[in-house]
Amino acid sequence: MVQNILNKFVGPKYITLIRAWVPNLATWGVVGGVALIHFTDWQLILGYVPYIKGKFKDDE
């Protein structure tokens, strides 16, 4: 069903190109996410992750 919808808007040539690029784009997306966490206030971002959230509790 999805294949038929994509064939109406995009040709089969471009569908194969998109399928070839999806793993590469996913990898760079993960690298970009890790870089974002690394170069920003990582405790602020990782404070929303439930497993890691307990490690940053303030003792005030």
Buried (B, 14 or more C-beta within 10 A) or exposed (E): EEEEEBEEEEEEEEBEEEEEEEEEEEEEEEEEEEEEBEEEEBEEBBBEEEEEEEEEEEEE
